[in-house]
Amino acid sequence: MSDAPATPAKKTNRIGLELAQYRGSKTTLCAGCGHNAITERIIDAFYEMGVDAKKVIKLSGIGCSSKSPAYFMSQAHGFNSVHGRMPSVATGALLANKTMLAIGVSGDGDTGAIGAGQFMHTMRRNLPLIYIVEDNGCYGLTKGQFSPTADQGSKAKNGVVNELPPLDLCALAIELGATFVARSFSGDKKQLLSVLKAAIAHKGTALIDVISPCVTFNDHEGSTKSYAYVKDHDDILGEVTFIPYFEDLTVDYEAGGTTNVKMHDGSHLYLRKIAEDYNPSDKMAALKLLHETALRGEFATGVFYVQPDAEDFLTSLNTVDTPLAFLTQDQVRPPKAVLDQLMEGLK
Amino acid sequence: MSVVNDFTIQVATVNGSGSNTANLVLLRSIFQMGVPVSGKNLFPSNIAGLPTWFTIRANHRGYIARKKEIDLLVAMNAETAREDVLSLEPGCTVVYDEPLKLSALRDDLAFFPVPYDKIVAEVCPDAKLRKLVKNMIYDGVLAFLLSIDLAEMEKALDKQLGKKPKAMALNWGALQAGHKYASEHFKPSEKYKVERLNKTAGKILVEGNAAAAMGCLFGGVTVVAWYPITPSSSLPETVISYLRKYRMDPKTGKATFAVVQAEDEIAAIGMVIGASWAGGRAMTSTSGPGVSLMSEFSGLAYYAEVPAVVFNVQRVGPSTGLPTRTAQADILSTAVNSHGDTKHPLLLPGSVEECYEMAMASFDLSERLQTIVYVMSDLDLGMNMWMSNAFTYPTKAIDRGKVLDEAKVRELGASWGRYKDVDGDGIPWRSLPDTKAPAYFTRGSGHNEMAAYSERPEDYKNNLDRLARKFETAKSLVPQPVVDVVTGAKVGIIGYGSSDFAIQESRDQLREQHGLTTSYLRLRAYPFTAELDDFIRRHERVYLVEQNRDAQMLSLILIDGDRTESAKIRSVLHYSGMPIDARSVTDGILAKERA
């Protein structure tokens, strides 16, 4: 009998992969940057959901946030495109291969300023895309200028006060047609993980605005996107619990205080205590809630709006089951008879 | 002296008055009689109300470029009638709406007044339809005056309206009424006549945009993203109609394509790049303003090496310019569209047939070179009706370029680098998502051979030098110029795109009327190939014909070609917004020959 200690079995997920296999290259963002915490949660969420990275594409625009797809899932194809245009590149990639799970990472400037147009039209189409905005209210790479999500009255590091009201990306997304809209905080590990997992289960545009403090340019007194301010003003709407379809668990919840949303893939999203009779498929209720918390000088976090069964853009295009990328010549070049017929019509 | 099968008819109408069917019936009936024709629609940037002119040229020698001089005017537009008549050369024929009283204006023209309202009231009881049906009357009048076979008119009308029996009957009635009126009041024209020829057998009539759309269809396009703009819109719209008809999977009834009307041209090219990156065969179509907006993404496609096909149906710029007029004035800006050291292959179709062939070729070229390819059409080629040989079915298999398959993955193993030049042609191997090949990270920022982020000077330079090598490789893949070197000719003409038909006709004029024999090289692509420098070297004097003010192709030749030889090139430039004509080319060359 050997007395050598048995090597403990490495922990793997449901498709037999280790957490390490979901990692990417080393981050080059600042130590303490909220974006790195989000990257960690993305890694956890894809690992826990047992997603095959070969079936994932990761896309981004330009900015600190947009660098982060390089830092998770090296086995997935990634595309760091141009400023504000991640949505169009993601749209194209999904048109060519509708079987891929697409995650887009953008920032508040990338989405709210230069990319506002593409953001709006992507929401409108309900493209199946996990659209994460890593939201720090400023432009980090160009040294801290305000972005369109900076709050009115918020102070920049150089003392300049922001005079303009912010865009509420969640309210916009709801209004525009996104079918899963949430806000979270990079520092709230548990909530963010649940939200991300639910977004992975969702089929349609999932817009997640993640407040993610910039430790270098926007973490000081007077900023409304600093760690301290966010912790003080985060109006957590209630526990977000996500139970994937492949986990045989039941949640013990108080009747009346929790909404159970059945996701497209059969998973369950439990939203607790948002309000007495909050209905997350009610657009107006969601908009009212966002507006009221903003008026109180706070921001709500949680999943505000879910429409799990709305038809997504790719489904509406009614393309063949095989990804267009892999169609053969026979499938994409009509026979000579078609050309002959066309020519006859022009004679 | 009578002129048989060699004249130009101009129909002056008001935009939106529904004259299109009448004009196409006239054009087609002459074509059906075996006489070469071309049709040009000179229209305003307007939906209805502004003047528009449709010009039909019939020519027994097969010249299909624009001819400046008008021989027969059909004056339907009260607003322009006076000016239209005053600008005619003596001896021309005018068919006009009787109340306009145009015959008082000049005594050196042949006038044929037609009481359209009276005739149309008799054949069209519904007053609302009269405005549209009225136009058919001039077809009937012209059929009589020019001796066009009425049966051919009926056949041509059937081609336009055959599927709508009511409209067919109504319009045919009006056309016959026009013919009857003319036969009772006029004699056939002694001057102009259509006689049967046999020069259109097997030929087709088609617009360049529709031809390019067929090229996309047979080129195997799978993703179309576009944004409306004149004069491009009819290209993607025709692609879409073909795709819906011919590219539905017969078993499932599902589409083998995806189409998105994007929110702007930036999104359109972004979608094309995203789709091509993921393995689609993707295209977009636009005009100058759209190409300007695509500038940043063009640089990304160049530097990140992603295929993309863009049709630039050029119109007159800068800015909004003249959206419904033609030019070749985006050559330089498109060739280097973006910031940084960037250059893109351009394909230069010179006919509708080449619109078809180059559209097909552009996908193969773009995927083979892993870069953005621009197909440089223009409004004249794209939106006007051209006679052409029937298109031929592709004999070459679709080329998807260097995409890693399982065998190649095994062969290259761990040494594979997305941007590594393993074959010496500057073209690396790429992998697609959702395959067994390894993933990589695509970025427009600095990267090394392994696609990792890099700011190292040697990595940047290596990459840029390899991209230059790749552009050299492109020379062996793009369509070569069409060269006609005439022994003893001292003068060489260089042209490209829609100038071709005018240049061909001009060469005949120069030879027959001015005793000047010329050689001709028609460019069909950028980058330029050795034939160009060779052609310039072989001729004493070289004229480059372009439809822009700044001799843009010449600039490109000076940047890229043999500069000492290129110095002898002189430009013949046409940039009024009107399609180029042979006489302008001839006059331009002669003026410099005599200088």
Interface residues (C-beta under 8 A of the other chain):
Chain A: S25 T28 A53 K54 K55 I57 L59 P69 A70 S74 Q75 A76 H77 G78 F79 N80 S81 V82 R85 P87 S88 V89 A90 T91 G92 A93 L94 L95 A96 N97 T99 M100 G117 Q118 M120 H121 L317 N318 T319 V320 D321 P323 L324 A325 F326 L327 Q329 Q331 V332 R333 P334 K336 V338 L339 L342 M343 L346 K347
Chain B: G202 K203 I204 L205 V206 M214 L217 F218 G219 G220 V221 T222 V223 A225 Y246 R247 D249 T252 K254 A255 T256 F257 A258 V259 V260 A262 E263 D264 I266 A267 A268 I269 G270 M271 V272 I273 G274 A275 S276 W277 A278 G279 G280 R281 A282 E296 F297 L300 A390 F391 Y393 P394 A397 I398 S431 L432 P433 D434 A439 Y440 F441 T442 R443 G444 S445 A452 Y453
